[in-house]
């Protein structure tokens, strides 16, 4: 599995380990986002998210190396990390391990709460979550639009704004506790362009009934 790197953007997704849902009710979605803020927001900027009953999608950018290093060095629970340095910098392998461990803590925390609530045992998510490096601006646009289109793609809704558990509604209303809305809209060329690109993609998707994201 390819490690996560600082200052790199990713499309991250994962699904249930089996055929059950990972989100059964509104409280599950809320708790997942709460723990996401706790474990992932410190290490990554978020640009889009969508939670579906049995899987989720994220578009993130890992924070700069200096930020990650400081988190490691300031972490009491990771005091051993501070000893692994090279001329004042934390070793790359240690950074990669730390980023991976934050995601592992996040999934574990959610799974433990979920298992307790529903009296189940065992893993909830597939062990190795998928991470796709985002290479350029078009790839970034595609990942964001695909993430927001998931409820439509899977037949839960007909419009982006009608799914409660994605960042689309937050972004078009320019208010989010998770998403870097200002940076995101600047990359898209403004809120009007953001909405237009989503709608253009949806129109072609409905005509062709294809899962791929088109270039705009």
MIMITOR-926683 format. One record per atom (N, C-alpha, C): residue number from 1; atom name; residue in one letter; z, y, x. Coordinates in steps of 0.1 Angstrom, whole numbers. Atoms other than C-alpha are relative to their C-alpha. Layout:
! residues N
<r NUM CA a <Z Y X>>,
...
//
This chain:
! residues 216
<r 1 N x <0 -12 8>>,
<r 1 CA x <0 0 0>>,
<r 1 C x <0 13 9>>,
<r 2 N x <2 -13 -8>>,
<r 2 CA x <-11 34 14>>,
<r 2 C x <13 8 -2>>,
<r 3 N x <-12 -9 1>>,
<r 3 CA x <20 56 22>>,
<r 3 C x <-4 13 -5>>,
<r 4 N x <2 -14 4>>,
<r 4 CA x <24 90 7>>,
<r 4 C x <2 9 12>>,
<r 5 N x <-1 -9 -11>>,
<r 5 CA x <19 119 30>>,
<r 5 C x <3 14 -5>>,
<r 6 N x <-3 -14 4>>,
<r 6 CA x <32 155 29>>,
<r 6 C x <-13 8 -1>>,
<r 7 N x <11 -9 2>>,
<r 7 CA x <9 183 18>>,
<r 7 C x <-13 -7 -4>>,
<r 8 N x <11 8 5>>,
<r 8 CA x <-14 158 1>>,
<r 8 C x <1 -1 -15>>,
<r 9 N x <1 1 15>>,
<r 9 CA x <-25 157 -36>>,
<r 9 C x <-3 -15 -4>>,
<r 10 N x <2 14 4>>,
<r 10 CA x <-24 124 -55>>,
<r 10 C x <-1 0 -15>>,
<r 11 N x <-1 4 14>>,
<r 11 CA x <-32 110 -89>>,
<r 11 C x <8 -13 0>>,
<r 12 N x <-9 11 0>>,
<r 12 CA x <-3 86 -95>>,
<r 12 C x <1 -6 -14>>,
<r 13 N x <-1 6 13>>,
<r 13 CA x <-1 61 -123>>,
<r 13 C x <7 -14 1>>,
<r 14 N x <-7 13 1>>,
<r 14 CA x <19 30 -133>>,
<r 14 C x <2 -4 -14>>,
<r 15 N x <-1 5 13>>,
<r 15 CA x <24 8 -162>>,
<r 15 C x <11 -11 -1>>,
<r 16 N x <-11 10 2>>,
<r 16 CA x <48 -18 -177>>,
<r 16 C x <-3 -13 7>>,
<r 17 N x <1 13 -6>>,
<r 17 CA x <54 -50 -159>>,
<r 17 C x <0 -11 -11>>,
<r 18 N x <2 9 11>>,
<r 18 CA x <41 -71 -187>>,
<r 18 C x <-6 7 -12>>,
<r 19 N x <6 -5 12>>,
<r 19 CA x <32 -64 -223>>,
<r 19 C x <9 9 -9>>,
<r 20 N x <-8 -8 8>>,
<r 20 CA x <61 -44 -236>>,
<r 20 C x <-2 15 4>>,
<r 21 N x <1 -14 -2>>,
<r 21 CA x <64 -6 -238>>,
<r 21 C x <11 5 10>>,
<r 22 N x <-10 -6 -9>>,
<r 22 CA x <82 15 -212>>,
<r 22 C x <7 12 -7>>,
<r 23 N x <-6 -11 8>>,
<r 23 CA x <88 43 -238>>,
<r 23 C x <-1 -5 -15>>,
<r 24 N x <-1 5 13>>,
<r 24 CA x <100 32 -272>>,
<r 24 C x <3 11 -10>>,
<r 25 N x <-4 -10 9>>,
<r 25 CA x <113 64 -287>>,
<r 25 C x <1 13 8>>,
<r 26 N x <0 -14 -6>>,
<r 26 CA x <115 102 -280>>,
<r 26 C x <10 1 11>>,
<r 27 N x <-10 -1 -10>>,
<r 27 CA x <147 99 -260>>,
<r 27 C x <-4 -6 13>>,
<r 28 N x <5 6 -12>>,
<r 28 CA x <130 76 -235>>,
<r 28 C x <-9 10 8>>,
<r 29 N x <9 -10 -6>>,
<r 29 CA x <103 103 -228>>,
<r 29 C x <8 11 6>>,
<r 30 N x <-8 -12 -4>>,
<r 30 CA x <129 130 -225>>,
<r 30 C x <8 -4 13>>,
<r 31 N x <-8 5 -11>>,
<r 31 CA x <151 109 -201>>,
<r 31 C x <-9 -2 12>>,
<r 32 N x <9 3 -11>>,
<r 32 CA x <121 99 -179>>,
<r 32 C x <-3 14 7>>,
<r 33 N x <3 -13 -6>>,
<r 33 CA x <112 136 -174>>,
<r 33 C x <12 6 6>>,
<r 34 N x <-12 -5 -6>>,
<r 34 CA x <148 145 -167>>,
<r 34 C x <2 -6 13>>,
<r 35 N x <-1 6 -13>>,
<r 35 CA x <150 120 -139>>,
<r 35 C x <-11 3 9>>,
<r 36 N x <11 -5 -8>>,
<r 36 CA x <116 130 -127>>,
<r 36 C x <3 13 7>>,
<r 37 N x <-4 -13 -6>>,
<r 37 CA x <129 165 -122>>,
<r 37 C x <10 -2 11>>,
<r 38 N x <-11 3 -10>>,
<r 38 CA x <159 151 -103>>,
<r 38 C x <-6 -6 13>>,
<r 39 N x <4 7 -12>>,
<r 39 CA x <141 128 -79>>,
<r 39 C x <-14 4 6>>,
<r 40 N x <14 -3 -5>>,
<r 40 CA x <104 139 -77>>,
<r 40 C x <-3 15 2>>,
<r 41 N x <3 -14 -2>>,
<r 41 CA x <103 176 -82>>,
<r 41 C x <4 6 13>>,
<r 42 N x <-3 -5 -14>>,
<r 42 CA x <121 183 -49>>,
<r 42 C x <-10 -4 10>>,
<r 43 N x <10 4 -10>>,
<r 43 CA x <94 164 -30>>,
<r 43 C x <-14 3 -3>>,
<r 44 N x <14 -1 4>>,
<r 44 CA x <63 172 -50>>,
<r 44 C x <-2 11 -10>>,
<r 45 N x <4 -10 11>>,
<r 45 CA x <46 200 -70>>,
<r 45 C x <-8 -8 -10>>,
<r 46 N x <7 7 11>>,
<r 46 CA x <34 187 -104>>,
<r 46 C x <-10 9 -6>>,
<r 47 N x <11 -8 6>>,
<r 47 CA x <1 198 -118>>,
<r 47 C x <-5 -6 -14>>,
<r 48 N x <3 6 13>>,
<r 48 CA x <-3 174 -148>>,
<r 48 C x <8 -13 -1>>,
<r 49 N x <-7 12 3>>,
<r 49 CA x <15 146 -165>>,
<r 49 C x <-3 -5 -14>>,
<r 50 N x <1 6 13>>,
<r 50 CA x <11 123 -194>>,
<r 50 C x <7 -13 -1>>,
<r 51 N x <-8 12 2>>,
<r 51 CA x <34 96 -207>>,
<r 51 C x <-5 -7 -13>>,
<r 52 N x <5 8 11>>,
<r 52 CA x <20 69 -229>>,
<r 52 C x <10 -12 -2>>,
<r 53 N x <-10 10 3>>,
<r 53 CA x <39 41 -246>>,
<r 53 C x <2 -11 11>>,
<r 54 N x <-2 11 -10>>,
<r 54 CA x <32 15 -218>>,
<r 54 C x <-4 4 14>>,
<r 55 N x <4 -4 -13>>,
<r 55 CA x <21 36 -189>>,
<r 55 C x <1 16 2>>,
<r 56 N x <-1 -14 -2>>,
<r 56 CA x <21 71 -173>>,
<r 56 C x <-10 4 11>>,
<r 57 N x <9 -6 -11>>,
<r 57 CA x <-2 94 -152>>,
<r 57 C x <7 13 5>>,
<r 58 N x <-5 -13 -6>>,
<r 58 CA x <8 122 -128>>,
<r 58 C x <-11 5 9>>,
<r 59 N x <8 -7 -11>>,
<r 59 CA x <-12 147 -107>>,
<r 59 C x <10 8 7>>,
<r 60 N x <-10 -7 -8>>,
<r 60 CA x <10 159 -79>>,
<r 60 C x <-5 4 14>>,
<r 61 N x <3 -3 -14>>,
<r 61 CA x <9 174 -45>>,
<r 61 C x <14 -1 8>>,
<r 62 N x <-13 1 -8>>,
<r 62 CA x <36 163 -20>>,
<r 62 C x <2 13 7>>,
<r 63 N x <-4 -13 -6>>,
<r 63 CA x <54 193 -6>>,
<r 63 C x <-3 0 15>>,
<r 64 N x <3 -1 -14>>,
<r 64 CA x <48 205 30>>,
<r 64 C x <10 -7 8>>,
<r 65 N x <-8 8 -9>>,
<r 65 CA x <62 186 59>>,
<r 65 C x <13 7 3>>,
<r 66 N x <-13 -8 -3>>,
<r 66 CA x <88 213 67>>,
<r 66 C x <10 -1 -11>>,
<r 67 N x <-9 1 12>>,
<r 67 CA x <102 211 32>>,
<r 67 C x <6 -14 -1>>,
<r 68 N x <-5 14 0>>,
<r 68 CA x <104 173 33>>,
<r 68 C x <10 -3 11>>,
<r 69 N x <-9 2 -11>>,
<r 69 CA x <120 173 67>>,
<r 69 C x <14 6 -3>>,
<r 70 N x <-13 -6 3>>,
<r 70 CA x <147 197 55>>,
<r 70 C x <8 -7 -10>>,
<r 71 N x <-7 8 10>>,
<r 71 CA x <154 176 25>>,
<r 71 C x <7 -12 6>>,
<r 72 N x <-6 12 -7>>,
<r 72 CA x <159 146 48>>,
<r 72 C x <12 4 8>>,
<r 73 N x <-11 -4 -9>>,
<r 73 CA x <181 164 73>>,
<r 73 C x <12 5 -8>>,
<r 74 N x <-11 -5 8>>,
<r 74 CA x <202 179 45>>,
<r 74 C x <6 -11 -9>>,
<r 75 N x <-5 11 9>>,
<r 75 CA x <207 146 27>>,
<r 75 C x <11 -8 6>>,
<r 76 N x <-11 7 -5>>,
<r 76 CA x <241 132 32>>,
<r 76 C x <-2 -15 -1>>,
<r 77 N x <2 15 2>>,
<r 77 CA x <230 98 19>>,
<r 77 C x <-10 -6 9>>,
<r 78 N x <10 4 -10>>,
<r 78 CA x <203 97 45>>,
<r 78 C x <3 5 14>>,
<r 79 N x <-5 -6 -13>>,
<r 79 CA x <223 107 75>>,
<r 79 C x <-7 -7 12>>,
<r 80 N x <7 7 -10>>,
<r 80 CA x <205 81 96>>,
<r 80 C x <-14 6 3>>,
<r 81 N x <13 -6 -2>>,
<r 81 CA x <172 99 91>>,
<r 81 C x <0 11 10>>,
<r 82 N x <0 -12 -9>>,
<r 82 CA x <184 129 110>>,
<r 82 C x <0 -4 14>>,
<r 83 N x <-1 5 -14>>,
<r 83 CA x <188 108 141>>,
<r 83 C x <-14 -3 6>>,
<r 84 N x <13 4 -4>>,
<r 84 CA x <151 99 141>>,
<r 84 C x <-9 12 1>>,
<r 85 N x <8 -12 -2>>,
<r 85 CA x <134 130 155>>,
<r 85 C x <-7 0 13>>,
<r 86 N x <8 -1 -12>>,
<r 86 CA x <108 139 180>>,
<r 86 C x <-2 15 2>>,
<r 87 N x <1 -14 -3>>,
<r 87 CA x <112 173 195>>,
<r 87 C x <3 9 -12>>,
<r 88 N x <-5 -8 11>>,
<r 88 CA x <130 187 165>>,
<r 88 C x <-7 -4 -13>>,
<r 89 N x <7 4 13>>,
<r 89 CA x <106 170 139>>,
<r 89 C x <4 -14 -3>>,
<r 90 N x <-3 14 5>>,
<r 90 CA x <114 140 118>>,
<r 90 C x <-13 -8 1>>,
<r 91 N x <12 9 -2>>,
<r 91 CA x <91 111 126>>,
<r 91 C x <-8 -2 -13>>,
<r 92 N x <8 2 11>>,
<r 92 CA x <62 105 103>>,
<r 92 C x <4 -12 -8>>,
<r 93 N x <-4 12 7>>,
<r 93 CA x <73 70 94>>,
<r 93 C x <13 2 -8>>,
<r 94 N x <-12 -3 8>>,
<r 94 CA x <107 84 83>>,
<r 94 C x <-3 8 -12>>,
<r 95 N x <5 -9 11>>,
<r 95 CA x <90 110 61>>,
<r 95 C x <-6 -9 -11>>,
<r 96 N x <7 9 9>>,
<r 96 CA x <68 83 45>>,
<r 96 C x <10 -9 -8>>,
<r 97 N x <-10 8 6>>,
<r 97 CA x <98 61 39>>,
<r 97 C x <9 8 -10>>,
<r 98 N x <-8 -8 9>>,
<r 98 CA x <118 89 23>>,
<r 98 C x <-8 3 -13>>,
<r 99 N x <8 -2 12>>,
<r 99 CA x <90 98 -1>>,
<r 99 C x <-1 -12 -9>>,
<r 100 N x <0 13 7>>,
<r 100 CA x <86 62 -11>>,
<r 100 C x <13 -3 -7>>,
<r 101 N x <-13 3 5>>,
<r 101 CA x <123 59 -15>>,
<r 101 C x <4 8 -12>>,
<r 102 N x <-3 -9 12>>,
<r 102 CA x <125 89 -39>>,
<r 102 C x <-6 -6 -13>>,
<r 103 N x <7 6 11>>,
<r 103 CA x <100 72 -62>>,
<r 103 C x <7 -13 -4>>,
<r 104 N x <-7 13 4>>,
<r 104 CA x <119 39 -60>>,
<r 104 C x <13 3 -7>>,
<r 105 N x <-12 -4 7>>,
<r 105 CA x <151 57 -69>>,
<r 105 C x <-2 4 -14>>,
<r 106 N x <4 -5 13>>,
<r 106 CA x <134 74 -98>>,
<r 106 C x <-3 -12 -10>>,
<r 107 N x <3 12 9>>,
<r 107 CA x <120 41 -113>>,
<r 107 C x <12 -8 -2>>,
<r 108 N x <-12 8 2>>,
<r 108 CA x <152 23 -107>>,
<r 108 C x <10 6 -9>>,
<r 109 N x <-9 -7 9>>,
<r 109 CA x <173 49 -124>>,
<r 109 C x <-4 -1 -14>>,
<r 110 N x <5 1 14>>,
<r 110 CA x <151 49 -155>>,
<r 110 C x <1 -14 -5>>,
<r 111 N x <-1 14 5>>,
<r 111 CA x <149 11 -156>>,
<r 111 C x <14 -4 -3>>,
<r 112 N x <-14 4 3>>,
<r 112 CA x <186 7 -154>>,
<r 112 C x <5 5 -13>>,
<r 113 N x <-4 -6 13>>,
<r 113 CA x <192 31 -183>>,
<r 113 C x <-7 -7 -11>>,
<r 114 N x <8 6 11>>,
<r 114 CA x <164 15 -203>>,
<r 114 C x <5 -14 -3>>,
<r 115 N x <-5 13 2>>,
<r 115 CA x <177 -20 -197>>,
<r 115 C x <13 -1 -7>>,
<r 116 N x <-13 -1 6>>,
<r 116 CA x <212 -10 -207>>,
<r 116 C x <-2 3 -15>>,
<r 117 N x <2 -5 14>>,
<r 117 CA x <199 7 -239>>,
<r 117 C x <-5 -11 -9>>,
<r 118 N x <7 10 8>>,
<r 118 CA x <178 -22 -250>>,
<r 118 C x <4 -15 3>>,
<r 119 N x <-5 13 -3>>,
<r 119 CA x <198 -51 -236>>,
<r 119 C x <-10 -9 6>>,
<r 120 N x <10 9 -6>>,
<r 120 CA x <171 -64 -214>>,
<r 120 C x <3 -1 15>>,
<r 121 N x <-3 2 -15>>,
<r 121 CA x <170 -75 -177>>,
<r 121 C x <-14 0 7>>,
<r 122 N x <12 1 -8>>,
<r 122 CA x <145 -73 -149>>,
<r 122 C x <-7 13 2>>,
<r 123 N x <8 -12 -3>>,
<r 123 CA x <119 -49 -136>>,
<r 123 C x <-8 4 -13>>,
<r 124 N x <7 -6 11>>,
<r 124 CA x <102 -26 -161>>,
<r 124 C x <-14 4 4>>,
<r 125 N x <13 -5 -4>>,
<r 125 CA x <74 -11 -141>>,
<r 125 C x <-6 -10 10>>,
<r 126 N x <6 7 -11>>,
<r 126 CA x <48 -28 -118>>,
<r 126 C x <6 5 13>>,
<r 127 N x <-8 -4 -12>>,
<r 127 CA x <64 -28 -84>>,
<r 127 C x <-7 11 8>>,
<r 128 N x <7 -10 -8>>,
<r 128 CA x <37 -9 -64>>,
<r 128 C x <-8 9 -9>>,
<r 129 N x <7 -9 8>>,
<r 129 CA x <27 21 -83>>,
<r 129 C x <-13 5 7>>,
<r 130 N x <13 -4 -5>>,
<r 130 CA x <-9 33 -79>>,
<r 130 C x <0 14 5>>,
<r 131 N x <1 -14 -5>>,
<r 131 CA x <-16 64 -58>>,
<r 131 C x <-14 2 6>>,
<r 132 N x <14 -2 -4>>,
<r 132 CA x <-51 78 -54>>,
<r 132 C x <0 14 6>>,
<r 133 N x <1 -14 -6>>,
<r 133 CA x <-55 107 -29>>,
<r 133 C x <-11 8 -6>>,
<r 134 N x <10 -9 6>>,
<r 134 CA x <-73 136 -43>>,
<r 134 C x <-7 8 11>>,
<r 135 N x <8 -5 -12>>,
<r 135 CA x <-101 147 -19>>,
<r 135 C x <-4 14 -1>>,
<r 136 N x <5 -13 0>>,
<r 136 CA x <-114 179 -32>>,
<r 136 C x <2 6 -14>>,
<r 137 N x <-3 -8 12>>,
<r 137 CA x <-114 205 -61>>,
<r 137 C x <-5 -8 -12>>,
<r 138 N x <6 7 12>>,
<r 138 CA x <-137 185 -84>>,
<r 138 C x <8 -12 -3>>,
<r 139 N x <-9 12 2>>,
<r 139 CA x <-116 154 -79>>,
<r 139 C x <13 4 -7>>,
<r 140 N x <-13 -6 6>>,
<r 140 CA x <-85 175 -88>>,
<r 140 C x <-3 3 -15>>,
<r 141 N x <3 -2 14>>,
<r 141 CA x <-102 187 -120>>,
<r 141 C x <-1 -13 -8>>,
<r 142 N x <2 12 7>>,
<r 142 CA x <-112 152 -129>>,
<r 142 C x <13 -7 -3>>,
<r 143 N x <-13 7 2>>,
<r 143 CA x <-77 138 -124>>,
<r 143 C x <9 7 -10>>,
<r 144 N x <-8 -8 10>>,
<r 144 CA x <-60 166 -145>>,
<r 144 C x <-6 -3 -14>>,
<r 145 N x <6 2 13>>,
<r 145 CA x <-85 162 -173>>,
<r 145 C x <2 -14 -5>>,
<r 146 N x <-2 14 4>>,
<r 146 CA x <-83 124 -173>>,
<r 146 C x <14 -2 -4>>,
<r 147 N x <-15 1 3>>,
<r 147 CA x <-45 126 -173>>,
<r 147 C x <2 5 -15>>,
<r 148 N x <-3 -5 13>>,
<r 148 CA x <-45 148 -204>>,
<r 148 C x <-8 -7 -11>>,
<r 149 N x <9 7 10>>,
<r 149 CA x <-73 128 -221>>,
<r 149 C x <5 -14 -4>>,
<r 150 N x <-5 14 2>>,
<r 150 CA x <-53 95 -220>>,
<r 150 C x <3 -3 -15>>,
<r 151 N x <-3 3 14>>,
<r 151 CA x <-40 98 -256>>,
<r 151 C x <-12 -1 -9>>,
<r 152 N x <13 1 8>>,
<r 152 CA x <-75 103 -269>>,
<r 152 C x <-8 -12 4>>,
<r 153 N x <7 12 -5>>,
<r 153 CA x <-90 76 -247>>,
<r 153 C x <6 -13 -6>>,
<r 154 N x <-6 12 5>>,
<r 154 CA x <-65 51 -260>>,
<r 154 C x <2 0 -16>>,
<r 155 N x <0 -1 15>>,
<r 155 CA x <-69 62 -297>>,
<r 155 C x <13 4 -7>>,
<r 156 N x <-12 -5 6>>,
<r 156 CA x <-35 78 -302>>,
<r 156 C x <-2 13 -7>>,
<r 157 N x <2 -13 5>>,
<r 157 CA x <-48 113 -309>>,
<r 157 C x <-15 3 1>>,
<r 158 N x <14 -5 -1>>,
<r 158 CA x <-81 132 -314>>,
<r 158 C x <-1 13 8>>,
<r 159 N x <1 -13 -7>>,
<r 159 CA x <-72 164 -297>>,
<r 159 C x <11 0 12>>,
<r 160 N x <-9 -1 -12>>,
<r 160 CA x <-55 172 -263>>,
<r 160 C x <14 5 -5>>,
<r 161 N x <-13 -7 3>>,
<r 161 CA x <-28 194 -279>>,
<r 161 C x <9 -7 -10>>,
<r 162 N x <-7 7 11>>,
<r 162 CA x <-17 169 -305>>,
<r 162 C x <9 -11 6>>,
<r 163 N x <-9 10 -6>>,
<r 163 CA x <1 145 -280>>,
<r 163 C x <12 7 5>>,
<r 164 N x <-12 -7 -4>>,
<r 164 CA x <37 155 -275>>,
<r 164 C x <4 -2 14>>,
<r 165 N x <-6 4 -13>>,
<r 165 CA x <42 138 -242>>,
<r 165 C x <-11 1 11>>,
<r 166 N x <9 -4 -11>>,
<r 166 CA x <17 155 -219>>,
<r 166 C x <2 15 3>>,
<r 167 N x <-1 -14 -4>>,
<r 167 CA x <15 188 -200>>,
<r 167 C x <-10 9 -6>>,
<r 168 N x <11 -9 5>>,
<r 168 CA x <-16 201 -218>>,
<r 168 C x <6 11 -8>>,
<r 169 N x <-5 -10 9>>,
<r 169 CA x <3 219 -245>>,
<r 169 C x <8 10 7>>,
<r 170 N x <-8 -9 -8>>,
<r 170 CA x <27 234 -220>>,
<r 170 C x <-9 10 8>>,
<r 171 N x <9 -8 -9>>,
<r 171 CA x <-1 246 -198>>,
<r 171 C x <-7 11 -8>>,
<r 172 N x <7 -10 8>>,
<r 172 CA x <-21 263 -225>>,
<r 172 C x <9 11 -6>>,
<r 173 N x <-9 -10 4>>,
<r 173 CA x <10 281 -236>>,
<r 173 C x <8 7 12>>,
<r 174 N x <-5 -7 -12>>,
<r 174 CA x <18 291 -200>>,
<r 174 C x <15 -1 2>>,
<r 175 N x <-14 2 -2>>,
<r 175 CA x <53 276 -200>>,
<r 175 C x <3 -14 2>>,
<r 176 N x <-3 14 -3>>,
<r 176 CA x <65 244 -183>>,
<r 176 C x <12 0 10>>,
<r 177 N x <-11 2 -10>>,
<r 177 CA x <97 233 -165>>,
<r 177 C x <-4 -9 11>>,
<r 178 N x <4 9 -10>>,
<r 178 CA x <77 208 -145>>,
<r 178 C x <-13 4 8>>,
<r 179 N x <13 -3 -6>>,
<r 179 CA x <41 220 -139>>,
<r 179 C x <-1 14 6>>,
<r 180 N x <3 -13 -7>>,
<r 180 CA x <30 247 -115>>,
<r 180 C x <-11 7 -7>>,
<r 181 N x <11 -5 9>>,
<r 181 CA x <11 264 -143>>,
<r 181 C x <-8 11 7>>,
<r 182 N x <7 -11 -6>>,
<r 182 CA x <2 296 -124>>,
<r 182 C x <-10 -5 10>>,
<r 183 N x <9 5 -11>>,
<r 183 CA x <-13 277 -94>>,
<r 183 C x <-11 -9 -7>>,
<r 184 N x <10 8 6>>,
<r 184 CA x <-30 252 -117>>,
<r 184 C x <-11 8 -7>>,
<r 185 N x <10 -8 7>>,
<r 185 CA x <-47 278 -139>>,
<r 185 C x <-9 8 10>>,
<r 186 N x <8 -7 -10>>,
<r 186 CA x <-58 298 -108>>,
<r 186 C x <-10 -9 6>>,
<r 187 N x <10 9 -5>>,
<r 187 CA x <-75 267 -95>>,
<r 187 C x <-11 -3 -9>>,
<r 188 N x <10 2 11>>,
<r 188 CA x <-93 262 -128>>,
<r 188 C x <-8 12 -3>>,
<r 189 N x <7 -12 3>>,
<r 189 CA x <-103 298 -129>>,
<r 189 C x <5 7 -12>>,
<r 190 N x <-6 -7 12>>,
<r 190 CA x <-80 309 -157>>,
<r 190 C x <2 -10 -12>>,
<r 191 N x <-3 9 12>>,
<r 191 CA x <-67 295 -190>>,
<r 191 C x <-12 -3 -8>>,
<r 192 N x <12 3 8>>,
<r 192 CA x <-100 299 -208>>,
<r 192 C x <-9 -10 6>>,
<r 193 N x <7 10 -7>>,
<r 193 CA x <-118 279 -181>>,
<r 193 C x <6 -13 -1>>,
<r 194 N x <-7 13 1>>,
<r 194 CA x <-91 253 -182>>,
<r 194 C x <-3 -7 -13>>,
<r 195 N x <2 6 14>>,
<r 195 CA x <-95 248 -220>>,
<r 195 C x <-15 -4 -1>>,
<r 196 N x <14 3 1>>,
<r 196 CA x <-133 249 -218>>,
<r 196 C x <-4 -12 7>>,
<r 197 N x <3 12 -8>>,
<r 197 CA x <-135 223 -191>>,
<r 197 C x <5 -13 -7>>,
<r 198 N x <-5 11 7>>,
<r 198 CA x <-113 200 -211>>,
<r 198 C x <-8 -3 -12>>,
<r 199 N x <8 2 12>>,
<r 199 CA x <-133 205 -243>>,
<r 199 C x <-14 -5 3>>,
<r 200 N x <13 5 -4>>,
<r 200 CA x <-166 200 -225>>,
<r 200 C x <1 -15 3>>,
<r 201 N x <-1 14 -4>>,
<r 201 CA x <-154 167 -211>>,
<r 201 C x <3 -9 -12>>,
<r 202 N x <-3 7 12>>,
<r 202 CA x <-140 156 -245>>,
<r 202 C x <-13 -2 -8>>,
<r 203 N x <12 1 8>>,
<r 203 CA x <-173 163 -262>>,
<r 203 C x <-9 -11 6>>,
<r 204 N x <9 10 -6>>,
<r 204 CA x <-193 142 -237>>,
<r 204 C x <7 -14 -2>>,
<r 205 N x <-7 12 2>>,
<r 205 CA x <-166 115 -239>>,
<r 205 C x <-2 -6 -14>>,
<r 206 N x <2 5 14>>,
<r 206 CA x <-169 113 -277>>,
<r 206 C x <-14 -5 -3>>,
<r 207 N x <14 4 2>>,
<r 207 CA x <-207 111 -275>>,
<r 207 C x <-3 -13 7>>,
<r 208 N x <4 12 -9>>,
<r 208 CA x <-210 85 -247>>,
<r 208 C x <10 -11 -1>>,
<r 209 N x <-11 10 0>>,
<r 209 CA x <-176 67 -253>>,
<r 209 C x <1 -7 13>>,
<r 210 N x <-2 5 -13>>,
<r 210 CA x <-172 63 -216>>,
<r 210 C x <13 5 6>>,
<r 211 N x <-13 -4 -5>>,
<r 211 CA x <-139 64 -197>>,
<r 211 C x <0 9 12>>,
<r 212 N x <1 -8 -13>>,
<r 212 CA x <-152 82 -166>>,
<r 212 C x <1 15 -3>>,
<r 213 N x <0 -14 1>>,
<r 213 CA x <-146 119 -161>>,
<r 213 C x <-13 5 5>>,
<r 214 N x <12 -5 -4>>,
<r 214 CA x <-177 139 -159>>,
<r 214 C x <3 12 9>>,
<r 215 N x <-1 -12 -8>>,
<r 215 CA x <-183 167 -134>>,
<r 215 C x <-4 12 -8>>,
<r 216 N x <3 -12 7>>,
<r 216 CA x <-183 202 -147>>,
<r 216 C x <-4 11 10>>,
//
